[in-house]
Amino acid sequence: MDSNKIVLCASSKYEQKYYLNQDFIGLPDEIKKELKIMCVLFTEDVGGIFTLYFDEDGGLNIETEADEYDVLYDDIGSALKVKQLRKEKQDLFSSLEMYFRVFYLEEYQE
C-alpha cells in the first residue's frame, strides 16, 4: 500500500475480519458501527478486500481488490456497489473527510 495512504478501515472476505485504524478510535460509536456494517456487508456481497483510506490531501477513497485466483469475486458487482456507496454515504464520507482534516492534518477553517 502507498505510504501516503492512511487506512481508515478495511474488511476481508478471505480472513473474515474487520479492521479499524486505532488512530480513529475517537470517532463516535455510531460512525464506527456504520463503517463496520458497511465494510462487512460489502465483502459479504462481492467478496475480496474492501478498504477506506485517506489520501495525502484528506480525500476519502474506496479501494477493492481480490486474490488473483478468486473466481467468486464479482468485479462488476464491486464497481456497482462502490458507486452506490459513494452516492448513499456522501454525507458520511464528507464528514469523515472533515474529521480527518481537522484532527489528523490539523487544518482549521475560519
C-alpha positions as CSV (number, residue, x, y, z in Angstrom):
1,M,0.0,0.0,0.0
2,D,1.2,3.5,-0.8
3,S,2.8,5.3,2.2
4,N,0.7,8.4,1.5
5,K,-2.5,6.4,2.3
6,I,-3.9,6.4,5.8
7,V,-6.3,3.5,6.1
8,L,-9.5,4.3,8.0
9,C,-10.9,0.8,8.0
10,A,-10.9,-2.4,6.0
11,S,-12.7,-5.7,5.7
12,S,-11.6,-9.0,4.2
13,K,-13.8,-11.8,3.0
14,Y,-10.8,-14.1,3.0
15,E,-9.9,-13.7,6.6
16,Q,-13.4,-12.9,7.8
17,K,-12.1,-9.8,9.6
18,Y,-12.8,-6.1,10.0
19,Y,-10.1,-3.6,10.9
20,L,-10.5,0.0,12.2
21,N,-7.3,2.0,12.4
22,Q,-6.7,2.9,16.1
23,D,-5.9,6.4,15.1
24,F,-9.6,6.8,14.5
25,I,-10.8,5.2,17.7
26,G,-12.1,8.7,18.8
27,L,-14.8,8.6,16.1
28,P,-18.3,8.5,17.6
29,D,-19.6,4.9,18.3
30,E,-22.4,5.2,15.8
31,I,-20.0,6.2,13.0
32,K,-17.7,3.3,13.9
33,K,-20.7,0.9,13.8
34,E,-21.8,2.3,10.5
35,L,-18.3,1.8,9.0
36,K,-18.1,-1.7,10.3
37,I,-21.5,-2.7,8.9
38,M,-20.7,-1.0,5.5
39,C,-17.4,-2.8,5.1
40,V,-18.5,-6.2,6.2
41,L,-21.7,-6.1,4.1
42,F,-19.6,-5.1,1.1
43,T,-17.2,-8.0,1.3
44,E,-20.1,-10.4,2.1
45,D,-21.9,-9.2,-1.1
46,V,-19.0,-9.2,-3.6
47,G,-16.0,-10.8,-1.8
48,G,-12.4,-9.6,-1.8
49,I,-11.0,-6.9,0.4
50,F,-12.6,-3.5,0.9
51,T,-10.6,-0.6,2.2
52,L,-11.5,3.0,3.0
53,Y,-8.4,5.3,3.1
54,F,-7.5,8.9,3.2
55,D,-5.1,10.3,0.6
56,E,-2.4,13.0,1.5
57,D,-5.0,15.8,0.8
58,G,-7.6,14.4,3.1
59,G,-9.8,12.9,0.5
60,L,-11.6,9.6,1.4
61,N,-11.1,6.9,-1.2
62,I,-12.5,3.4,-1.7
63,E,-10.3,0.5,-2.8
64,T,-11.4,-3.0,-3.6
65,E,-9.2,-5.9,-4.6
66,A,-9.3,-9.7,-4.9
67,D,-6.9,-12.5,-4.9
68,E,-5.7,-13.4,-8.4
69,Y,-7.4,-16.8,-8.2
70,D,-10.6,-15.8,-6.6
71,V,-13.2,-16.9,-9.1
72,L,-16.1,-15.8,-6.8
73,Y,-15.1,-12.2,-6.7
74,D,-17.6,-10.1,-8.6
75,D,-15.8,-7.3,-10.5
76,I,-19.0,-5.8,-11.9
77,G,-20.8,-6.0,-8.6
78,S,-17.9,-4.4,-6.9
79,A,-17.9,-1.4,-9.2
80,L,-21.7,-1.0,-8.9
81,K,-21.5,-1.3,-5.1
82,V,-18.8,1.3,-4.9
83,K,-20.8,3.7,-7.0
84,Q,-23.9,3.0,-4.8
85,L,-21.9,3.7,-1.6
86,R,-20.5,6.9,-2.9
87,K,-24.0,8.1,-3.6
88,E,-25.7,6.8,-0.4
89,K,-22.9,7.6,2.0
90,Q,-21.9,11.0,0.6
91,D,-22.7,12.9,3.8
92,L,-20.9,10.3,6.0
93,F,-17.8,10.4,3.7
94,S,-17.8,14.3,3.7
95,S,-18.0,14.3,7.5
96,L,-15.1,11.8,7.7
97,E,-13.0,13.9,5.4
98,M,-13.7,17.0,7.6
99,Y,-12.8,15.0,10.7
100,F,-9.6,13.8,9.1
101,R,-8.5,17.3,8.0
102,V,-9.2,18.8,11.4
103,F,-8.0,16.1,13.8
104,Y,-5.4,14.4,11.7
105,L,-4.0,17.0,9.4
106,E,-4.7,19.8,11.9
107,E,-6.3,22.0,9.3
108,Y,-8.6,24.6,10.7
109,Q,-11.3,26.5,8.9
110,E,-12.1,30.1,9.9
